[in-house]
């Protein structure tokens, strides 16, 4: 019956055999239009404006997740051969976990307000090409895969964990792939040791053998570093802010002012009632085309953020994480005042972006060590992992280049003042 091989820059040859029913299912799913659309969705959204090699697609990533899921299941099957009956659901879930992504991946979720998990579940349940192939493989497979991706529910805990947990195949692939494509060195994982350490706890859930502890610690540190250096890079923050500004402005101006084709019209002004075909019709190509049209023909308040993105004339972002929220708002007000004095429109060039980051969450798919006798939470065994459980608040003040010197001087003074107050408080407490 033949085979098919995908030559991956990270994993080498990913070979799928038609003679294996679960792999044949994967081949059939890959050939569907919803999955092929992922070729037109950038994995890292607008990050290519910061890291010029960040051009990888969700298609490529999804194939990598399938490959890692297959390797992980092979390891677990040596301990529990009965897990083989879950191959079809696991392979399909690994392959389709991102099928619901909108344009520019996670940036698109912020721009348009859609969650890819919900759309992945809906597409699998309702799109004929996906549902028919899954249910032809085994009745009920479509609903099982959709529930796993949308709600994190599946009857076998280890299979669920390979798809969604603190150490799932999605995270393993995107850390490796994003590090490779952005030219950073943080994402180098001891993948073979991690996979070899996968085990089953007495209750059938996924566990880690203690021999893999350091490899998993390294993986969690790598993930933390990748968020700090790539995913939360200050210029990524600026790009996402500009994209959100463009879409919000287009929506506010309305269809009488903004040029949009039939698909984009639905996405902008009827977003809560998209059908499957209209959802799938928007991708990086269509969104990029509209950004170009708006930059050329739109009103200035819409054209400006689009031009900044297309010509890479980005705003600046200054880290204000070390000052309190009241001070951040004061700095934002200062940036707006200075921008007005410089002849700029502050609403178009000044903003404040804040978020929390956590390197490890023990209550969301937390990991456990199992040596055959003792079951122990990972953070209880590892002080390093325990330190990653603490949330970190991140904040950036977005402002134009014209006011950078004054803003950054004010930020330095605010940070020194905050440090002085903290030291005084510590001395008083002592």
SEPATOR-810227 format. One line per 10 residues: their letters; for each residue x, y, z of N, C-alpha, C. Coordinates in steps of 0.001 Angstrom, whole numbers. Atoms other than C-alpha are relative to their C-alpha. Example, Ala and Ser with C-alpha at 12.3 -4.5 7.8 and 13.67 -1.06 7.14 Angstrom:
2
AS> 890,-1190,0,12300,-4500,7800,900,1200,0 ~ -820,-1190,-60,13670,-1060,7140,-770,1090,730
//
This chain:
430
XXXXXXXXXX> 817,-1220,0,0,0,0,848,1267,0 ~ -875,-1143,114,3029,2257,101,131,791,1287 ~ -262,-857,-1147,4210,4962,2451,169,1437,-472 ~ -230,-1406,301,4713,8679,2632,1035,518,994 ~ -1059,-519,-852,7734,10539,3992,30,1522,-70 ~ -172,-1444,-108,7975,14137,5217,1391,246,575 ~ -1366,-254,-446,11542,15399,5531,10,1282,833 ~ 125,-1090,-953,11558,17593,8608,1381,528,379 ~ -1316,-539,-344,14436,19979,9425,468,-357,1402 ~ -362,362,-1376,14328,18928,13084,94,-1506,201
XXXXXXXXXX> 136,1414,-346,13258,15309,13209,474,-942,-1100 ~ -404,869,1098,14550,14048,9880,-1213,-555,-734 ~ 1076,608,789,12371,11673,7865,-1134,-466,907 ~ 1212,449,-696,8839,11316,9261,-754,-886,-986 ~ 545,972,949,7614,8165,7526,-1307,-574,527 ~ 1311,523,-353,3976,7126,7588,-348,-1138,-953 ~ 301,1197,781,2837,3689,6407,-1506,-149,-199 ~ 1419,247,282,-490,3124,4684,-471,-1325,610 ~ 384,1302,-544,-423,-431,6049,-358,65,1478 ~ 349,-182,-1403,-730,872,9622,-1283,828,56
XXXXXXXXXX> 1276,-730,48,-4398,1917,10185,71,1404,606 ~ -74,-1322,-626,-3566,4801,12544,832,963,-839 ~ -812,-851,856,-855,6119,10240,-711,307,-1309 ~ 818,-263,1193,-3153,5751,7235,-1025,1083,291 ~ 921,-1058,-410,-5671,7862,9141,712,1353,-5 ~ -760,-1248,-18,-2981,10498,9690,226,523,-1416 ~ -206,-407,1394,-2204,10550,5959,-1281,597,-578 ~ 1285,-504,501,-5887,10998,5141,-321,1382,574 ~ 277,-1290,-632,-6210,13869,7631,917,1091,-534 ~ -943,-970,561,-3097,15584,6297,-486,519,-1347
XXXXXXXXXX> 431,-368,1349,-4656,15615,2821,-1290,817,-39 ~ 1238,-779,-5,-7799,17464,3927,304,1491,-144 ~ -171,-1446,181,-8287,21145,3082,226,738,1324 ~ -269,-718,-1256,-8516,22268,6755,1436,-156,489 ~ -1376,175,-452,-5113,20745,7508,977,676,-949 ~ -889,-658,957,-3493,22002,4300,16,1515,200 ~ 52,-1439,-302,-4625,25510,5286,1080,409,988 ~ -1010,-342,-997,-2107,25349,8142,1341,354,-616 ~ -1201,-463,705,633,25841,5546,8,1524,-94 ~ 129,-1453,176,-674,29422,5366,-201,726,1327
XXXXXXXXXX> 74,-609,-1336,-587,30078,9120,1397,-43,610 ~ -1334,-15,-601,2747,31199,10569,-62,-479,1446 ~ -100,531,-1353,3724,29340,13722,169,1117,1038 ~ -332,-1042,-967,5066,32471,15429,-601,1357,-363 ~ 678,-1247,305,2749,35072,13971,952,1040,-575 ~ -849,-1061,544,4534,38409,13413,1438,-38,501 ~ -1356,55,-555,7747,37241,15121,1073,58,-1077 ~ -992,-107,1076,9455,37156,11696,511,1437,-136 ~ -476,-1380,13,9701,40952,12075,1098,228,1031 ~ -1059,-67,-1003,11969,40327,15074,1097,-1003,-308
XXXXXXXXXX> -941,1085,319,13606,37003,14143,-245,-392,-1454 ~ 309,99,1425,13957,36874,10369,-209,-1436,-472 ~ 201,1389,404,14001,33064,10244,-1300,-613,479 ~ 1216,554,-617,10671,32656,12056,-1131,-103,-1019 ~ 958,148,1083,8777,31586,8946,-710,-1356,15 ~ 574,1345,-59,7760,28072,10025,-1523,67,124 ~ 1460,12,10,4111,27103,9633,-571,-949,1046 ~ 715,930,-878,1546,25392,11821,-68,-1401,-619 ~ -24,1293,682,1533,22614,9206,1246,-779,416 ~ -1264,643,-335,5201,21827,9839,38,-409,1467
XXXXXXXXXX> 26,294,-1434,4774,22019,13614,-909,-1176,304 ~ 953,1069,-295,1752,19729,13584,543,-1364,-413 ~ -649,1251,380,3664,17057,11689,1034,-406,1048 ~ -970,298,-1048,6386,17323,14321,-647,-532,1256 ~ 713,483,-1191,3870,16859,17130,-464,-1436,-216 ~ 373,1383,321,2528,13741,15400,1194,-934,166 ~ -1207,824,-97,6074,12386,15146,365,-272,1456 ~ -370,182,-1406,6796,12968,18842,-1045,-823,751 ~ 1049,801,-644,3429,11526,19896,177,-1476,-313 ~ -231,1392,384,4212,8365,17975,1174,-589,784
XXXXXXXXXX> -1156,484,-769,7635,8057,19651,-357,-191,1470 ~ 371,96,-1417,6156,8726,23093,-890,-1211,242 ~ 890,1143,-181,3429,6128,22626,769,-1316,-134 ~ -820,1201,124,5974,3560,21459,726,-302,1309 ~ -661,191,-1285,7840,4110,24727,-979,-529,1049 ~ 981,424,-1008,4681,3721,26825,-551,-1386,-300 ~ 507,1327,360,3540,649,24888,925,-1123,483 ~ -894,1030,-548,6625,-1204,26124,-399,-366,1413 ~ 451,249,-1364,5088,-908,29601,-1464,-434,39 ~ 1435,322,32,1409,-1215,28640,-433,-186,-1450
XXXXXXXXXX> 319,241,1418,836,-2831,25207,-1434,340,-365 ~ 1402,-293,298,-2906,-2216,25504,-216,1450,-443 ~ 134,-1388,433,-2265,1477,24854,-64,120,-1524 ~ 29,-33,1469,-1978,572,21167,-1400,308,-528 ~ 1362,-251,478,-5778,779,20906,-322,1490,-87 ~ 247,-1446,12,-5512,4551,21433,791,722,-1084 ~ -862,-644,995,-3158,5173,18514,-766,969,-897 ~ 741,-847,926,-5810,6575,16190,-377,1335,606 ~ 396,-1244,-669,-7127,9116,18679,1222,859,288 ~ -1197,-772,-314,-3629,10137,19777,592,639,-1252
XXXXXXXXXX> -595,-548,1215,-2284,10553,16240,-864,1124,-564 ~ 899,-1027,537,-5354,12504,15141,42,1267,859 ~ -36,-1164,-890,-5280,14757,18207,1316,752,-139 ~ -1298,-647,172,-1554,15414,17801,38,786,-1306 ~ -41,-624,1321,-2019,16251,14141,-940,1199,-98 ~ 1041,-1014,178,-5181,18361,14491,-87,1000,1150 ~ 140,-850,-1186,-4465,20169,17765,-10,1491,-338 ~ -39,-1410,397,-3873,23459,15875,-857,303,-1227 ~ 755,-203,1236,-6329,23019,12995,-941,1191,95 ~ 900,-1133,-180,-8525,25756,14483,687,1345,125
XXXXXXXXXX> -686,-1285,-117,-5837,28438,14526,-434,967,-1089 ~ 284,-1055,945,-6723,31716,12884,1285,607,-539 ~ -1185,-639,567,-4367,34022,10976,1005,416,1077 ~ -1085,-417,-882,-994,34681,12637,-41,-671,1360 ~ -28,851,-1200,-1623,31987,15260,-489,741,1239 ~ 464,-572,-1265,-1777,33327,18828,-230,1507,-110 ~ 257,-1425,216,-1521,36925,17635,-1394,207,-575 ~ 1331,-89,574,-4660,36323,15598,-1102,-208,1028 ~ 997,194,-1056,-6475,35096,18698,-268,1311,724 ~ 177,-1304,-639,-5852,38476,20326,-705,972,-940
XXXXXXXXXX> 557,-948,972,-6715,40408,17155,-1494,-195,-206 ~ 1362,279,430,-9951,38685,16269,-900,-529,1115 ~ 796,452,-1130,-11049,37227,19604,-512,-1417,-93 ~ 392,1407,116,-11277,33544,18611,1032,-888,699 ~ -890,944,-672,-9814,30624,20595,148,-1247,-866 ~ -212,1090,952,-8212,27934,18478,-477,-1347,536 ~ 465,1284,-540,-9135,25111,20886,-1479,-220,-315 ~ 1430,116,284,-12830,25827,20438,-242,-278,-1476 ~ 189,203,1429,-12516,26042,16679,548,-1347,-460 ~ -488,1347,333,-10417,22878,16509,-1079,-1029,283
XXXXXXXXXX> 1070,930,-352,-13171,21028,18330,-1172,88,-955 ~ 1152,-174,890,-15894,22494,16131,299,-554,-1391 ~ -351,490,1333,-14052,21737,12894,3,-1527,-45 ~ -58,1468,-19,-13453,18132,13913,-1401,-601,82 ~ 1368,518,-126,-17099,17660,14861,-840,248,-1254 ~ 949,-441,1027,-18664,19501,11926,535,-24,-1423 ~ -504,-26,1372,-16311,19555,8945,-60,-1411,-582 ~ 187,1361,534,-17258,16604,6715,1307,-735,-285 ~ -1253,682,356,-13698,15876,5548,717,-542,1225 ~ -652,456,-1222,-12431,15572,9126,-838,-1054,706
XXXXXXXXXX> 844,932,-751,-15386,13898,10785,-140,-1345,-711 ~ 222,1258,714,-15928,11314,8057,1226,-902,85 ~ -1207,818,-64,-12312,10157,8092,210,-571,1394 ~ -185,474,-1371,-12174,9918,11865,-1001,-1093,357 ~ 1018,993,-361,-15442,8048,12265,70,-1238,-887 ~ -222,1189,831,-14577,5750,9359,1100,-861,605 ~ -1064,750,-667,-11466,4780,11299,-570,-806,1170 ~ 678,661,-1115,-13532,3972,14403,-1153,887,436 ~ 1143,-823,-406,-17045,5150,15344,270,722,1327 ~ -198,-795,-1211,-16922,7940,17914,1342,688,76
XXXXXXXXXX> -1343,-596,-65,-13355,8969,17107,-38,1515,-118 ~ 51,-1448,180,-14311,12458,15946,-366,702,1304 ~ 390,-620,-1263,-16096,13293,19194,1074,-172,1068 ~ -1051,231,-980,-13304,11749,21255,1164,968,-209 ~ -1099,-920,288,-10617,13830,19501,-411,1436,299 ~ 473,-1360,-248,-12721,16990,19680,-70,294,1494 ~ 74,-199,-1446,-13372,16555,23411,1393,119,616 ~ -1370,-53,-516,-9690,15940,24023,625,1359,-275 ~ -641,-1260,353,-8589,19079,22196,-715,1207,589 ~ 753,-1173,-456,-11367,21417,23269,-137,49,1519
XXXXXXXXXX> 286,19,-1437,-11995,20298,26849,1030,-757,828 ~ -1001,757,-749,-8977,18168,27788,-546,-1252,635 ~ 618,1205,-554,-11141,15106,28349,316,-1213,-869 ~ -161,1277,686,-10208,11549,27438,52,-1097,1039 ~ 177,1069,-986,-10751,8201,29090,1318,-568,510 ~ -1288,477,-503,-7035,7416,29422,901,1193,271 ~ -749,-1182,-421,-4976,9933,31378,1329,185,-700 ~ -1312,-124,634,-1623,9163,29771,-132,526,-1427 ~ 218,-482,1361,-2984,9709,26257,-336,1487,25 ~ 340,-1421,-157,-4531,12995,27358,1257,822,285
XXXXXXXXXX> -1192,-755,-381,-1214,14084,28914,970,179,-1158 ~ -887,-145,1156,714,13441,25697,-478,1120,-922 ~ 578,-1052,836,-1641,15924,24009,-29,1334,732 ~ 133,-1247,-748,-2091,18486,26796,407,-213,1454 ~ -501,61,-1377,-18,18720,29959,1209,911,92 ~ -1214,-797,-155,3075,20410,31355,1173,-573,-803 ~ -1045,634,807,5134,17997,29235,-675,-763,-1136 ~ 680,673,1105,3138,17297,26096,827,103,-1279 ~ -762,56,1253,4301,16634,22558,-52,1324,-751 ~ 107,-1334,587,3078,20046,21408,1125,888,519
XXXXXXXXXX> -1026,-868,-585,5408,21860,23817,1399,-458,-385 ~ -1326,502,362,8344,19600,23078,361,428,-1417 ~ -320,-367,1371,8071,20287,19355,150,1500,-164 ~ -103,-1428,287,7422,24014,19479,1217,632,651 ~ -1231,-540,-577,10328,24659,21836,1197,-286,-902 ~ -1081,355,914,12701,22793,19551,-99,796,-1306 ~ 184,-609,1318,11233,24257,16366,150,1515,60 ~ -68,-1459,-91,10888,27845,17531,1420,459,301 ~ -1407,-321,-252,14436,27855,18885,792,-87,-1297 ~ -704,200,1267,15681,26521,15555,-292,1147,-966
XXXXXXXXXX> 369,-983,1018,13739,29001,13417,357,1430,399 ~ -346,-1356,-435,14557,32059,15552,1498,183,206 ~ -1443,-110,-150,18259,31264,15792,461,136,1431 ~ -398,-31,-1409,18269,31083,19581,498,-1383,408 ~ -580,1280,-425,20124,28373,21467,-677,-572,1235 ~ 615,439,-1252,17809,28058,24478,-799,-1286,-148 ~ 956,1091,170,15538,25419,22963,597,-1366,-223 ~ -618,1311,201,18005,22553,22806,-353,-917,1168 ~ 480,922,-1032,16369,19721,24720,680,-1353,-146 ~ -459,1394,48,17581,16251,25636,-1233,-851,-278
XXXXXXXXXX> 1269,612,364,14618,14868,23749,7,-1506,225 ~ -57,1454,-147,15747,11245,23744,-99,-413,1464 ~ 58,354,-1422,16253,11211,27512,-1389,250,577 ~ 1360,-285,-476,12860,12830,28111,-951,-1111,-436 ~ 888,1051,496,11088,10295,25909,274,-1329,691 ~ -352,1264,-656,12984,7402,27494,-476,-44,1448 ~ 414,-58,-1403,11898,8590,30954,-1517,-56,174 ~ 1458,45,-127,8164,8546,30155,-432,-1334,592 ~ 432,1197,-717,6385,6098,32407,-1482,113,320 ~ 1400,17,-421,2964,5139,33723,-75,-145,1510
XXXXXXXXXX> 246,94,-1432,1916,5806,37295,-977,-1146,277 ~ 924,1102,-312,-100,3129,39143,-1438,245,-426 ~ 1377,-298,412,-3331,4949,38258,-135,122,-1523 ~ 43,-44,1449,-2439,4836,34548,315,1348,-605 ~ -327,-1325,519,-1550,8512,34259,1481,70,-373 ~ -1378,-165,438,1664,9801,32719,881,384,1183 ~ -977,-324,-1033,4704,9931,34987,1391,28,-626 ~ -1389,-91,436,8452,10502,34718,854,-857,923 ~ -953,755,-826,11111,8072,35876,1047,972,528 ~ -983,-943,-566,13571,9834,38225,1266,148,-825
XXXXXXXXXX> -1203,-134,825,16389,9123,35763,-126,1139,-1011 ~ 213,-1102,934,14827,11789,33548,-211,1342,668 ~ 296,-1231,-737,14542,14428,36285,769,1192,-558 ~ -792,-1146,447,17406,16626,35094,-379,418,-1415 ~ 415,-348,1357,16277,16440,31467,-1315,777,17 ~ 1271,-721,-107,12783,17561,32505,216,1367,633 ~ -336,-1310,-573,14214,20322,34712,551,924,-1091 ~ -576,-790,1093,16231,21490,31724,-1077,450,-971 ~ 1106,-345,894,13123,21400,29527,-820,1166,562 ~ 808,-1062,-598,11203,23606,31979,761,1323,52
XXXXXXXXXX> -815,-1213,41,14078,26077,32231,43,559,-1421 ~ -3,-405,1406,14289,26151,28426,-1313,694,-355 ~ 1298,-606,301,10580,26871,28198,-94,1402,595 ~ 16,-1304,-646,10930,29727,30666,859,1004,-771 ~ -898,-883,746,13868,31182,28723,-581,366,-1368 ~ 595,-292,1309,12035,30889,25408,-1128,1026,125 ~ 1049,-1002,-198,9081,32832,26800,612,1372,225 ~ -624,-1287,-287,11389,35533,28087,713,592,-1207 ~ -855,-509,1076,13611,35789,25012,-680,67,-1355 ~ 639,56,1319,11265,34970,22107,-1472,391,71
XXXXXXXXXX> 1450,-209,27,7530,34784,22861,-393,1351,601 ~ 292,-1295,-622,7568,37859,25135,1058,1038,-349 ~ -972,-996,444,10283,39723,23230,-717,1343,-174 ~ 648,-1321,11,9588,43451,23419,-541,378,-1383 ~ 504,-354,1326,9239,43809,19639,-1192,-859,-399 ~ 1218,789,200,6758,40925,19539,-1186,680,671 ~ 1055,-718,-714,4766,42865,22115,-476,1188,-831 ~ 360,-1150,830,4865,45933,19864,-801,-438,-1221 ~ 705,482,1198,3816,43969,16760,-1432,-424,327 ~ 1346,427,-388,876,42393,18566,-878,1197,338
XXXXXXXXXX> 765,-1202,-340,-190,45792,19894,-450,718,-1273 ~ 349,-656,1259,-102,47275,16387,-1068,-778,-771 ~ 1024,816,654,-2076,44357,14950,-1361,189,665 ~ 1259,-214,-716,-4707,44759,17651,-565,1386,-287 ~ 440,-1355,322,-4817,48498,16960,-643,50,-1383 ~ 526,-26,1366,-5367,47875,13253,-1392,-610,-68 ~ 1296,673,67,-8233,45408,13705,-1051,759,800 ~ 963,-754,-810,-9883,47415,16504,-427,1277,-719 ~ 330,-1228,732,-9704,50576,14387,-901,-306,-1190 ~ 843,379,1135,-11132,48817,11335,-1420,-293,455
XXXXXXXXXX> 1335,329,-516,-14015,47493,13405,-752,1267,406 ~ 653,-1230,-459,-14714,50909,14897,-433,880,-1165 ~ 334,-852,1140,-14652,52731,11549,-1165,-549,-797 ~ 1163,616,622,-17080,50226,10051,139,-261,-1487 ~ -82,428,1410,-17771,48709,6609,-225,1121,-1000 ~ 186,-1107,922,-18753,52050,5108,1281,757,-291 ~ -1258,-734,128,-15201,53333,5531,1156,-918,-362 ~ -1127,918,120,-12957,50266,5557,-208,-964,-1158 ~ 30,956,1104,-12187,48211,2436,146,-1416,554 ~ -72,1394,-457,-12877,44496,3097,-770,-879,-969
XXXXXXXXXX> 744,945,835,-13833,41500,964,-1063,-693,850 ~ 1136,615,-695,-16774,39286,1896,446,-782,1232 ~ -494,776,-1137,-14698,37025,4160,428,920,1131 ~ -473,-895,-1055,-12991,39862,6044,-1149,802,604 ~ 1188,-686,-534,-16329,41659,6371,-638,-829,1109 ~ 573,874,-1029,-17681,38661,8263,902,-60,1229 ~ -942,106,-1127,-14522,38367,10404,9,1275,853 ~ -74,-1252,-751,-14591,42036,11384,-1313,359,680 ~ 1254,-557,-512,-18267,42781,11868,-1093,-1037,263 ~ 946,1068,-335,-20037,39409,12200,765,-1172,607
XXXXXXXXXX> -964,989,-484,-17332,37578,14099,-621,-1086,863 ~ 630,977,-898,-19705,35823,16488,-830,-1039,-744 ~ 863,925,737,-21547,33999,13701,688,-559,-1243 ~ -731,534,1152,-18831,32642,11416,-365,-1452,-247 ~ 165,1408,339,-19573,29427,9559,1379,-599,-280 ~ -1290,670,167,-16860,26841,8921,756,517,-1216 ~ -671,-415,1230,-16121,27926,5356,604,1389,137 ~ -501,-1360,-168,-15747,31587,6291,1169,36,975 ~ -1114,44,-943,-13535,30754,9250,1266,-489,-702 ~ -1175,582,654,-11219,28609,7156,531,873,-1128
XXXXXXXXXX> -428,-829,1122,-11089,31209,4375,960,1106,407 ~ -940,-1035,-438,-9066,33616,6516,1295,-662,455 ~ -1321,511,-361,-5348,32943,6843,981,1163,-66 ~ -987,-1079,24,-2083,34895,6843,-31,767,-1324 ~ 24,-656,1304,-2455,35624,3122,-1118,1035,-73 ~ 1135,-923,96,-5898,37189,3375,159,1162,978 ~ -203,-1075,-966,-5134,39130,6540,1111,935,-460 ~ -1095,-829,501,-1834,40333,5056,-425,882,-1159 ~ 517,-781,1122,-3604,41458,1885,-792,1204,500 ~ 802,-1113,-513,-6028,43559,3907,861,1019,722
XXXXXXXXXX> -908,-962,-613,-3227,45119,5937,635,880,-1076 ~ -574,-778,1104,-1673,46182,2614,-1014,992,-566 ~ 1037,-895,526,-4944,47604,1286,-262,1153,961 ~ 270,-1050,-982,-5553,49511,4512,1157,994,86 ~ -1157,-900,-28,-2005,50905,4498,-22,944,-1197 ~ -1,-792,1230,-2528,52169,924,-1233,893,-133 ~ 1256,-676,310,-6178,53232,936,-812,397,1230 ~ 808,-244,-1177,-7413,53410,4518,184,1390,570 ~ -177,-1253,-725,-7972,56473,6678,1306,-46,804 ~ -1322,-44,-620,-4766,57617,8380,57,-758,1317
XXXXXXXXXX> -41,685,-1283,-5719,56228,11779,60,-1525,-159 ~ -125,1417,307,-6005,52767,10172,1280,-285,-786 ~ -1189,205,837,-3196,53181,7648,1282,3,825 ~ -1257,-143,-755,-606,54146,10273,482,-1296,636 ~ -519,1249,-573,-422,50878,12276,338,-1038,-1067 ~ -289,950,1071,-544,48882,9027,1338,303,-656 ~ -1287,-379,598,2352,50850,7523,1155,-332,933 ~ -1072,291,-954,4381,50492,10682,378,-1481,-47 ~ -262,1442,65,4030,46720,10429,634,-386,-1330 ~ -462,424,1322,4548,46355,6688,1386,544,-328
XXXXXXXXXX> -1296,-616,281,7539,48706,6571,981,-180,1159 ~ -771,230,-1240,8850,47597,9975,518,1309,607 ~ -281,-1242,-714,8780,51109,11355,-689,-99,1359 ~ 688,384,-1234,7960,49771,14793,180,1050,1100 ~ -106,-811,-1208,7304,51619,17988,1006,-631,952 ~ -911,500,-1019,9574,51217,21002,-795,-603,1157 ~ 612,573,-1208,8808,49162,24109,1042,20,1107 ~ -906,-98,-1142,10415,49910,27460,-551,-852,1141 ~ 400,893,-1091,10312,47338,30253,-296,806,1260 ~ 382,-695,-1241,8410,48736,33253,-488,-1018,1036
XXXXXXXXXX> 434,1055,-912,7992,45434,35095,402,276,1438 ~ -538,-190,-1339,9995,46684,38084,-630,1152,761 ~ 715,-1048,-736,7633,49521,39010,-1456,-414,158 ~ 1372,422,-278,4124,49271,40406,-970,530,-1053 ~ 977,-319,1045,956,49657,38371,-344,1483,-29 ~ 293,-1433,-27,292,53211,39525,1085,779,-743 ~ -1107,-673,677,3745,54284,38335,-42,-262,-1501 ~ 109,310,1428,3214,52512,35019,-1025,910,-679 ~ 1025,-873,574,49,54506,34414,488,1442,-79 ~ -572,-1342,47,1897,57714,35278,974,138,-1164
XXXXXXXXXX> -944,-15,1127,4601,56819,32757,-743,-1,-1331 ~ 813,-2,1218,1931,56094,30137,-552,1400,-259 ~ 515,-1359,154,382,59511,30763,1104,944,-477 ~ -1130,-819,430,3816,61083,30385,313,-237,-1475 ~ -275,322,1404,4394,59244,27087,-1029,662,-912 ~ 1039,-625,812,1089,60532,25763,194,1510,-95 ~ -225,-1449,0,1864,64112,26796,1180,368,-896 ~ -1177,-264,814,5309,63995,25206,-279,-238,-1477 ~ 330,293,1390,3913,62435,22031,-846,1113,-612 ~ 814,-1116,478,1315,65176,21715,873,1207,-290
XXXXXXXXXX> -908,-1131,193,4041,67797,22134,873,-176,-1236 ~ -817,286,1179,5996,66080,19358,-824,-25,-1285 ~ 848,-44,1183,3050,66437,16988,-587,-1339,-402 ~ 517,1330,275,1961,62782,17213,-1359,-190,661 ~ 1289,337,-607,-1428,61248,18033,227,-1101,1020 ~ -403,970,-1028,-914,59471,21369,-774,-1314,-39 ~ 787,1227,46,-3751,56979,20886,562,-1003,-1005 ~ -553,866,1034,-1900,55580,17864,1404,-495,318 ~ -1405,334,-214,1546,55315,19409,383,-249,1448 ~ -315,208,-1421,1311,54892,23191,-925,-1054,591
XXXXXXXXXX> 804,1048,-628,145,51871,25137,747,-664,1138 ~ -576,742,-1123,745,49680,28159,-465,-1439,-108 ~ 319,1415,92,913,45898,27897,501,-703,1254 ~ -332,681,-1249,859,43754,31055,-491,-1440,-58 ~ 421,1402,-65,740,40006,31609,802,-716,1073 ~ -712,837,-958,1776,37290,34033,582,-1210,-711 ~ -650,1178,559,4170,34477,33219,379,-932,1137 ~ -349,1005,-1005,4729,31237,35123,717,-1142,-713 ~ -789,1034,642,7415,28707,34247,-563,-1399,150 ~ 568,1327,-239,5521,25759,35710,-1239,166,859
XXXXXXXXXX> 1251,-65,-769,1977,25295,36972,-330,-1396,503 ~ 198,1364,-507,1649,22270,39267,-1440,-478,-51 ~ 1402,418,-35,-2151,22286,39085,-618,-97,-1387 ~ 497,121,1368,-2494,22289,35292,831,-1038,-728 ~ -768,1063,626,-1276,18942,34081,1360,-174,635 ~ -1266,118,-712,1426,18837,36747,620,-1385,-141 ~ -729,1247,224,4105,16148,36444,311,-695,1317 ~ -345,797,-1177,4886,13328,38836,1122,-970,-337 ~ -1081,976,128,7911,11123,39354,-462,-1343,554 ~ 364,1348,-437,7445,7358,39651,1192,-919,-254
XXXXXXXXXX> -1166,885,104,10322,4984,40381,-365,-1469,168 ~ 471,1363,-210,8181,1870,40737,-445,-252,1424 ~ 390,154,-1404,7676,2387,44462,-651,1252,565 ~ 485,-1255,-575,7074,6061,45230,-454,943,-1100 ~ 538,-993,923,4899,8621,43416,127,1367,656 ~ -321,-1289,-622,5989,12211,44007,-184,1126,-1011 ~ 162,-1162,871,5025,15595,42565,1379,561,-351 ~ -1298,-458,480,7856,17033,40492,529,1159,827 ~ -464,-1177,-740,7995,20328,42400,409,-337,1430 ~ -417,421,-1336,8333,18448,45703,1419,-569,-13
XXXXXXXXXX> -1327,607,127,11468,16712,44460,1048,1015,-469 ~ -939,-910,645,13016,19642,42599,-171,1437,475 ~ 56,-1419,-366,13764,23048,44192,-11,914,-1221 ~ -21,-801,1213,14440,24325,40676,-1402,146,-571 ~ 1367,-57,510,10933,23431,39511,-893,801,949 ~ 770,-763,-984,9493,24845,42734,159,1498,-237 ~ -231,-1429,252,11099,28197,41903,-733,480,-1244 ~ 691,-379,1218,9438,28170,38482,-1506,120,188 ~ 1438,-85,-269,5993,27916,40081,-441,1427,325 ~ 357,-1352,-405,6146,31549,41174,-308,854,-1222
XXXXXXXXXX> 340,-838,1161,4337,33912,38783,859,1255,-65 ~ -759,-1217,234,6239,36818,37287,-852,952,-814 ~ 782,-988,736,4538,40002,36185,906,727,-984 ~ -742,-665,1053,5724,41498,32899,-804,1195,-494 ~ 692,-1200,464,4928,44992,31668,924,802,-912 ~ -754,-812,953,6029,47131,28718,-783,1262,-309 ~ 571,-1267,434,5377,50781,27964,348,188,-1468 ~ -194,-195,1440,4905,51276,24211,-59,1492,-302 ~ -92,-1434,267,5901,54669,22848,784,231,-1292 ~ -735,-276,1241,7306,56342,19710,1477,296,268
XXXXXXXXXX> -1438,-260,-102,11026,56735,19059,271,1432,437 ~ -244,-1423,-256,10710,60514,19304,55,344,1476 ~ 14,-341,-1428,10145,60414,23083,798,-1014,829 ~ -681,1096,-695,12409,57455,23948,930,484,1105 ~ -998,-429,-984,15160,59373,25752,-665,464,1291 ~ 674,-518,-1186,12814,61197,28100,-714,-1106,764 ~ 732,1084,-650,10712,58109,28792,954,-927,749 ~ -903,958,-630,13646,55831,29527,735,599,1184 ~ -579,-655,-1175,15236,58377,31842,-996,-26,1158 ~ 1027,27,-1053,11948,58599,33766,-180,-1403,559
XXXXXXXXXX> 120,1374,-464,11738,54799,33930,1173,-359,912 ~ -1168,286,-851,15285,54554,35315,-164,639,1372 ~ 206,-684,-1284,14434,57110,37997,-1071,-704,821 ~ 1076,690,-719,11220,55252,38883,488,-1329,569 ~ -539,1280,-472,13078,51941,39165,913,225,1199 ~ -886,-292,-1141,15746,53488,41424,-810,336,1242 ~ 853,-363,-1137,13020,54950,43610,-677,-1223,590 ~ 654,1223,-476,11207,51609,43820,987,-892,749 ~ -1015,811,-677,14431,49792,44741,359,602,1347 ~ -303,-653,-1267,15178,52381,47399,-1080,-244,1038
XXXXXXXXXX> 1109,258,-920,11727,51955,48933,12,-1447,475 ~ -50,1416,-377,12108,48176,48884,1110,-262,1017 ~ -1122,182,-937,15507,48352,50650,-323,608,1351 ~ 387,-632,-1268,14140,50759,53254,-999,-864,742 ~ 1002,859,-620,11195,48463,53891,659,-1256,595 ~ -690,1194,-500,13527,45478,54268,784,303,1268 ~ -760,-380,-1219,15717,47343,56779,-936,191,1177 ~ 972,-232,-1074,12635,48366,58738,-517,-1321,557 ~ 516,1306,-426,11356,44785,58798,1041,-744,826 ~ -1074,693,-731,14756,43523,60019,160,578,1399
//
